[in-house]
Amino acid sequence: MTPEKRAAYWRANLRLLVVLLTIWFVVSYGFGIILVEPLNAISLGGYKLGFWFAQQGSIYTFVVLIFVYAANMNRLDKKFDVGEE
């Protein structure tokens, strides 16, 4: 792999990481701590939505983001021809 291609691959990987970590931060910190009071006005399954995000939502989001990251990295690996096969 050429140095330019390696640098482009790394930039794409970092861009993906920044986007996914930003989403996780917004969900866990933003919804679970900062916006908890406005979200508590909404109920989800009998629980206040702010409480749900603080207790469960950030964990579920993290698990989903792991699968999103894996799928995107597989696509990125194929694009830059750095697959594991």
Beta strands, then each sheet from edge to edge (+ up, - down):
strand 1: 43-44
strand 2: 47-48
sheet 1: 1+ 2-
end
